[in-house]
Amino acid sequence: MLKTRILLVLFAFVGVLSSCSKEDFDAEKQAAIDDKLIVDFITQNNIPATKHSSGLYYQIITPGTGASATAASTVGVNYEGKLLNGNQFDKSTQTVSFPLSRVIQGWTIGVPLIKAGGRIRLIVPSALAYGNTSPGGAIPANAVLDFTIDLVNVQ
């Protein structure tokens, strides 16, 4: 009986703690903020970007002529990632390979829009990146990310 009460109190405590942080975040409001930031950014920088139904903005720089990627593909890429203020937070120094199913949603959605040999610019709203958490380093919570990606190969 005491064990049951302790477990109930523990579950209640965990429930209260986990609900507190979620109540403060409004995903719809953040999506509207991100969209305005992106529209302003592409307007100011004359980027001919297209809005995907997911909220991702993209610019196909070179469509590529090789194999097509899917969300289940493993891809080899060269890339550069920046914040909208221009601060670079990551850049590959050689081709890196990984499954598209194991990266941020913005990449899983955007990279298959080109074929191997192609180049794409993805402007990723925070919900399709790291959301309202920071993965550490130079990427803050709720960050819109700007990637230029060369799709080298598809497996």
C-alpha positions as CSV (number, residue, x, y, z in Angstrom):
1,M,0.0,0.0,0.0
2,L,2.8,2.4,0.9
3,K,4.6,1.4,-2.2
4,T,1.5,2.2,-4.3
5,R,1.2,5.7,-2.7
6,I,4.8,6.5,-3.3
7,L,4.5,5.5,-7.0
8,L,1.3,7.6,-7.4
9,V,3.0,10.6,-5.8
10,L,6.1,10.1,-8.0
11,F,3.9,9.8,-11.2
12,A,1.9,12.9,-10.2
13,F,5.2,14.9,-9.5
14,V,6.7,13.9,-12.9
15,G,3.4,14.8,-14.6
16,V,3.3,18.2,-13.1
17,L,7.0,18.9,-14.0
18,S,6.6,17.8,-17.6
19,S,3.4,19.7,-18.2
20,C,4.9,23.0,-16.9
21,S,7.5,23.4,-19.6
22,K,5.1,22.4,-22.4
23,E,2.4,24.9,-21.3
24,D,4.7,27.9,-21.8
25,F,5.4,27.0,-25.5
26,D,2.9,27.9,-28.1
27,A,3.8,26.0,-31.3
28,E,1.4,27.9,-33.5
29,K,2.7,31.2,-32.3
30,Q,6.3,30.1,-32.9
31,A,5.4,28.9,-36.4
32,A,4.0,32.3,-37.2
33,I,7.1,34.0,-35.8
34,D,9.3,31.7,-37.9
35,D,7.4,32.3,-41.0
36,K,7.6,36.1,-40.7
37,L,11.3,35.8,-40.1
38,I,11.8,33.6,-43.1
39,V,9.7,35.8,-45.4
40,D,11.5,38.9,-44.3
41,F,14.9,37.1,-44.8
42,I,14.1,35.8,-48.3
43,T,12.7,39.2,-49.3
44,Q,15.7,41.2,-48.0
45,N,18.2,38.8,-49.6
46,N,16.3,38.3,-52.9
47,I,16.1,34.6,-52.5
48,P,13.7,33.0,-54.9
49,A,12.5,30.4,-52.4
50,T,9.4,28.2,-52.6
51,K,7.3,27.3,-49.5
52,H,6.7,23.6,-49.0
53,S,3.4,22.5,-47.5
54,S,5.4,21.5,-44.3
55,G,6.5,25.2,-43.8
56,L,10.0,24.6,-45.1
57,Y,11.3,27.1,-47.6
58,Y,13.7,25.9,-50.3
59,Q,15.6,27.1,-53.4
60,I,16.7,24.5,-55.9
61,I,20.0,25.9,-57.1
62,T,20.9,22.9,-59.2
63,P,18.4,20.0,-59.6
64,G,21.0,17.3,-60.2
65,T,20.7,14.4,-62.6
66,G,21.7,11.4,-60.6
67,A,19.7,9.2,-58.2
68,S,16.7,10.4,-56.3
69,A,16.8,10.4,-52.5
70,T,13.9,9.4,-50.3
71,A,13.5,9.7,-46.5
72,A,14.8,6.2,-46.2
73,S,18.0,6.9,-48.2
74,T,21.5,7.2,-47.0
75,V,23.0,10.3,-48.5
76,G,26.5,11.8,-49.0
77,V,26.5,15.5,-48.7
78,N,28.6,18.6,-48.4
79,Y,26.8,21.4,-46.5
80,E,27.0,24.7,-44.6
81,G,24.6,25.7,-41.9
82,K,23.9,29.2,-40.7
83,L,21.5,31.1,-38.6
84,L,19.5,33.9,-40.3
85,N,21.9,36.5,-38.9
86,G,24.7,34.9,-41.0
87,N,26.5,33.2,-38.2
88,Q,27.8,29.8,-39.4
89,F,27.2,27.0,-36.9
90,D,28.4,24.0,-39.0
91,K,30.2,23.2,-42.3
92,S,31.4,19.9,-43.6
93,T,35.0,19.8,-44.6
94,Q,34.5,16.6,-46.7
95,T,31.5,14.6,-47.8
96,V,29.6,13.1,-44.9
97,S,27.1,10.3,-45.1
98,F,24.1,9.5,-43.0
99,P,20.5,8.2,-43.2
100,L,18.0,10.9,-44.0
101,S,15.8,9.4,-41.4
102,R,18.2,10.4,-38.7
103,V,18.5,14.1,-39.3
104,I,16.2,17.1,-38.7
105,Q,12.9,17.0,-40.4
106,G,13.8,19.9,-42.6
107,W,16.5,17.8,-44.3
108,T,14.3,14.7,-44.5
109,I,11.7,16.8,-46.4
110,G,14.1,19.0,-48.4
111,V,17.0,16.9,-49.6
112,P,14.7,14.6,-51.7
113,L,13.6,17.6,-53.7
114,I,16.9,17.3,-55.7
115,K,18.8,14.5,-57.2
116,A,22.4,13.5,-56.7
117,G,24.7,16.2,-58.2
118,G,22.2,18.8,-57.1
119,R,22.4,21.8,-54.7
120,I,19.6,23.1,-52.6
121,R,19.1,25.8,-50.0
122,L,16.8,25.0,-47.2
123,I,15.5,27.6,-44.8
124,V,14.1,25.5,-42.0
125,P,11.6,26.8,-39.5
126,S,12.4,25.8,-35.9
127,A,9.6,23.2,-35.7
128,L,11.4,21.3,-38.5
129,A,14.8,21.7,-36.9
130,Y,15.4,21.5,-33.1
131,G,12.1,23.1,-32.0
132,N,12.1,25.0,-28.7
133,T,15.2,23.3,-27.4
134,S,18.9,24.1,-28.2
135,P,21.1,21.2,-29.4
136,G,23.9,23.1,-27.8
137,G,26.7,25.1,-29.3
138,A,25.7,28.0,-31.5
139,I,22.1,27.0,-32.2
140,P,19.6,28.6,-29.8
141,A,16.1,27.3,-29.1
142,N,13.5,28.2,-31.7
143,A,16.2,28.9,-34.3
144,V,15.4,29.1,-38.0
145,L,18.3,27.4,-39.9
146,D,19.7,28.2,-43.3
147,F,21.4,25.3,-45.1
148,T,23.1,25.1,-48.4
149,I,23.5,21.4,-49.3
150,D,25.2,19.6,-52.1
151,L,23.8,16.1,-52.6
152,V,26.9,14.1,-53.7
153,N,25.5,10.6,-53.7
154,V,22.4,8.6,-52.7
155,Q,22.4,5.0,-51.5
